[in-house]
């Protein structure tokens, strides 16, 4: 049985997702690794015809707000693809870098979306990586605060 009915829910399409590295190990600790993880996420979202509304990549976890046609079952496949591809490509000598499950929250309103984006974008500030969310390179905060376009984020809501 899937978490919170995710595996059978097809009516909801926008989700806030969190997934974490095993043991909270800080393995995404270089620009190269963070850039590569971002490329993998963008590719997996695109391959499932999804839309990435927002993201933040941290040294030991990532958050994303994503739209998927088909709801929970497609979301599960998408996250599985991200975790599998990043493990195989980036850490081929390790047996699985991600915790087995991921957390998701279905977003039903623009208010919920705004709350999750603010929480997510403030992660690097809370972690002491930057002073302002829009200064963090591995986040969609700049696009959301300035309206800049990006090859990573799809602004269509």
C-alpha positions in Angstrom: 0.0 0.0 0.0 1.3 3.4 -0.9 1.9 6.3 1.5 -1.3 8.3 2.2 -3.0 6.8 -0.8 -0.4 8.3 -3.2 -0.3 5.1 -5.3 -4.0 5.3 -6.3 -4.8 9.0 -6.2 -5.0 10.3 -9.8 -7.1 13.4 -9.2 -4.4 15.5 -7.5 -1.6 16.9 -9.7 0.5 19.3 -7.7 2.8 18.1 -5.0 5.4 19.4 -2.6 8.1 16.6 -2.4 11.0 16.0 0.0 13.5 13.2 -0.2 16.6 12.7 1.9 20.0 11.1 1.7 20.5 8.0 3.9 21.7 9.1 7.3 21.4 12.7 6.3 24.9 12.4 4.9 25.9 15.7 3.1 27.0 14.1 -0.2 25.7 16.9 -2.5 28.6 19.2 -1.3 30.0 20.5 -4.6 28.7 22.7 -7.4 29.3 19.8 -9.8 27.2 17.4 -7.8 24.4 19.9 -7.2 24.4 20.8 -10.9 24.2 17.2 -11.9 21.4 16.5 -9.5 19.4 19.4 -10.8 19.9 18.2 -14.4 18.6 14.7 -13.4 15.6 16.2 -11.7 14.7 18.4 -14.7 15.2 15.4 -17.0 13.0 13.1 -14.9 10.2 15.7 -14.7 10.3 16.4 -18.4 10.3 12.7 -19.3 7.0 12.3 -17.3 5.5 15.4 -19.0 5.6 17.2 -15.6 6.2 20.8 -14.7 8.8 21.8 -12.1 7.4 24.9 -10.3 10.1 25.2 -7.7 13.0 23.4 -6.1 15.9 23.7 -3.6 18.8 21.3 -3.5 20.5 21.0 -0.2 23.7 19.0 0.7 21.6 16.1 2.1 18.1 16.4 0.7 16.0 18.2 -1.9 12.5 19.7 -2.1 10.5 20.3 -5.2 7.0 21.5 -6.2 6.0 19.6 -9.2 2.9 19.2 -11.3 2.2 15.7 -12.8 -0.6 14.6 -15.0 -2.0 11.4 -13.5 -1.3 12.3 -9.8 0.3 10.0 -7.3 1.3 7.0 -9.5 3.2 9.2 -11.9 4.8 11.2 -9.0 6.1 7.9 -7.5 7.6 6.9 -10.8 9.2 10.3 -11.3 10.8 10.3 -7.8 11.9 6.7 -8.3 13.6 7.8 -11.6 15.4 10.7 -9.9 16.7 8.6 -7.1 17.7 5.7 -9.2 19.5 7.8 -11.9 21.3 10.0 -9.4 22.5 7.0 -7.4 23.7 5.1 -10.5 25.3 8.1 -12.3 26.8 10.0 -9.4 27.6 7.3 -6.9 28.0 4.1 -8.8 30.1 2.4 -6.1 27.5 2.9 -3.4 24.4 0.9 -2.8 21.6 3.4 -2.8 22.2 6.9 -1.5 18.5 7.8 -0.8 16.2 6.9 2.0 13.7 4.3 0.7 10.7 6.5 0.8 9.9 10.2 0.1 7.4 12.6 1.6 4.8 14.4 -0.4 2.0 16.9 0.3 -0.7 17.4 -2.2 -1.2 21.2 -2.9 -4.8 22.2 -3.4 -4.6 26.0 -3.4 -2.3 28.9 -4.3 -1.9 29.7 -0.6 -0.6 26.2 0.1 1.8 26.6 -2.9 3.0 29.9 -1.5 3.6 28.5 2.0 5.6 25.5 0.6 7.7 27.7 -1.8 8.6 30.1 1.0 9.5 27.2 3.3 11.6 25.5 0.6 13.3 28.7 -0.6 14.3 29.6 2.9 16.1 26.3 3.5 19.5 27.6 2.5 19.1 30.7 4.7 18.2 28.5 7.7 21.2 26.3 7.0 23.5 29.3 6.9 24.5 28.8 3.3 23.3 32.3 2.1 21.8 35.4 3.6 18.9 35.7 1.2 17.0 32.9 -0.6 17.5 34.4 -4.0 21.3 34.2 -3.5 21.3 30.4 -3.5 22.3 29.1 -6.8 20.5 25.7 -6.5 17.0 27.0 -5.9 14.2 28.5 -7.8 14.0 31.4 -5.3 15.5 33.9 -7.7 13.0 33.1 -10.5 10.1 33.4 -8.1 11.3 36.7 -6.5 12.4 38.5 -9.6 10.4 36.9 -12.4 13.5 35.9 -14.2 13.1 33.0 -16.7 15.0 29.8 -16.2 15.7 26.6 -18.1 14.8 24.7 -14.9 11.5 26.1 -13.7 8.2 26.1 -15.6 6.2 29.2 -14.5 2.9 28.0 -15.9 0.5 27.4 -13.0 
